[in-house]
Amino acid sequence: MNFKYGFGVLALVASMQASAADWPILKEGTQEVGLLGAIDFDAADSYQVNLAGNYGYFVNDGWEVGVDADVTASKSYKSGALGVFTEYNFVNNSNFVPYVGASTQIISADYSGCLLYTSDAADDSTEV
């Protein structure tokens, strides 16, 4: 029993040393592509689709800049946005990489297929 326990501890120490040698290196020139999405067929408005994507490029070791795009669509509402972001990654000797970042939307657009009623005539409506 002691032999198995000692072997398990030895294997754990060896794997920790191997993973420390393979710590993440976010060097200049590294590229990142991200895609995230969700589809809800049980939404209050019949359905809802959310998609987000980004592209980042490391301009220096640990410092990333990039663009991101978001799209939301449902039966009566559509929106989209385009933005930029930056992150600084604190690379250390572990697989955990903390970072600080900032992002902003440059442009966004919304569309809802609703009827706009005017107060002059009750049956006069204009689709927006």
N, C-alpha and C positions, 0 to 999 in steps of 0.2 A: 504494500500500500504506500509506503514512504517513497519507493522508487517511482511509482506512477505520479505522485504529487510533485516530486522533484523534477521529473521530466516535463511536466506541464508548465512549471514555473520557468524552466530553461527555454522552452518553446515560446512562451509569452515574451520573455526578455529579448530573445532573438528576433521576434517579429516586430517588437517596438524599435529595435535598432535598425531594422531593414526599412520600416516606414519612415523613420527620421531621415534616412538617407534619400528617400523619395519625396521629400517635402515639396509642396507645390511651388513652382518657380513661375511667376507672372512677369516675364521679361518683355522688354520692348519688342513690338512686332506680333505679340500674341493676339489672336482674334477670338471674340466670343459671339455666339449667335444664340438667341433665346426665343422660344415660342411657347405661349401659354394660351389655353382656351377652355371654354366651358359652354355646354349647350343644355338648356333647360326646356324640356317639352311640356312641363307642367306649370309654366309661369302664368301669372294672372292675365297676360296679354297673348295667350296661345303658345308662344315660344319666346325664347331669348337666347341670343348667341353673343358671347364675349370672346374676342380674340386680341391678343397682345403679342408683339414681337419686338425684338431689339437686336442691334448690332453694335458691338463695342470693339475698340482697338486700343491696345496698350501703347501709348506714345512714349512712355518711359517705364522703367522697371516699377511695377506696382501701381502705376497711374493709368486709368482707363477713361476714355471719352467715347461717346457714342450717340446713336439716335434710337428712338423708340416710337412705335405706332400702336394705337389702340382703336378697335372697332367694336361697337355695340349695336346690335340690331334686334328688333322685335317686330311684331306684326304692324305696329303703328309708330314706332320710334326707331330712328337710325342716328348714330353719331360716330364721329371719327376724330382722332387727334394725332398730332405729330409733335414730338418733343426731342430734347437733348438731355444727356446726363453725363456726369463725371463721377468717378470713384477713385479713392486711394486705398489700396489694399496693404495692410500691415503683414507682410509675409514673415513667418517665423519658422521654427523647426518642428511644426506640427501640422496636421491636416486641417486644423481649424484656422481660418484666415479672416480675422476681423477687418472691417472696412468702414469708411465714412464716405458719404456721397451726397450729391445734390442733383435734382432734376427739375425741369420745367417744361410746360407745353408751349410750343411756339404758335401753333395754329390748331383750332378745333372747329368743328361744324356739327350742327344738330339739325335734324329734320323730323317733324312729327306730322303724320298725315291726318290732321284733325280739321274740323270745320270751324271757321271763324264767323260768328254771328254778329251782325251789326244791330244797333238798337233802333234804326229807322224802320226797318221792315222785318216782321217776325219770320217770314218765309224766304227772305233773301240771305243766301249763304254763299260764302266763298271758301273754296278749299285752299289751305295753305300747305 
